[in-house]
Amino acid sequence: MKINNKIFGILFLICINSFINAQSKSNFEIVDSLIKDSVDDIVKILDKKDKYYVNFTAPNEYSTLKMNIIESLQRNNLVISDNELNPKINYKLEQITLHYSDVFRDGLFGSFLVNRYVKLMGISKIGDEGKTNRFEYSISDTVLYSDISQLENIAYSFTSSEIPDEPFFSSAFEPAIVLGSTAIAVYLFFNIRGE
């Protein structure tokens, strides 16, 4: 009886594990994490006793990210002011790129996956006389092909990219492999049994 309970427990854990998938971060969340990384590097050279004014410049499509930058600075215990006479943090967001690789399969009958590449590029400068620092941060991960539409946000164009096509040969040969394997198994079953 105890062995049956252990086997049942192991099978239950295997089933639960197969149904639980870690939710991938959305493309906007990935961009936000890259902004946090860039802000963390800027904060290292700042005096936290001062109040700062954030001078944010970027193409219009990135304008909503100014609040993400300010929140990241405040999370690092900096006081942000609307007064332009305070020391300036010049943050220029030049480009955000998002790219999906070709679709590939996780094993013979596994799910379709794509590699996701996100890159953030810009320039930071403290004050008018400070040194200009060019920054570039990137993240690469693997996401389910079927989840791409949920990872993108149509309200923000930088969270979308061209989605690669599903491979034709993989989806065409899979049913043939299943049918062929089944036919061979049935043939062997009846031939071995008849002997």
Helices and strands as residue ranges (DSSP letters): H 2-19, H 27-43, E 51-57, G 60-65, H 66-75, E 79-80, E 88-100, E 104-105, E 112-126, E 132-144, G 145-147, H 148-151, G 157-159, H 168-194
